């Protein structure tokens, strides 16, 4: 859907899949990492920075819970989350 240009439908489908994964497999899974990372990127591209921040935070917290807060990727994820928050704060309402 995303590549075909159906961006709203792609985001809705991915959010639904993320919710199902969290309910079925639990929050600490690779699927949650993959989906939240993809959603963060998609939402940023769509200019929906508030939603991008939500997904960046989910990715960071999931990664830290799975691999520890000092994990290199968890540290990078936290940095990405903090940058997303700063981007949102700089954006006029």
Buried (B, 14 or more C-beta within 10 A) or exposed (E): EBEEEEBEEBBEEBBEBBEEBBEEEEBBBEBBBBBBBBBBBBBBEEEBBEBBBBBBBBBBBBBBEBBEEEEEBBBEBBEBBBEBBEBBEEEEE
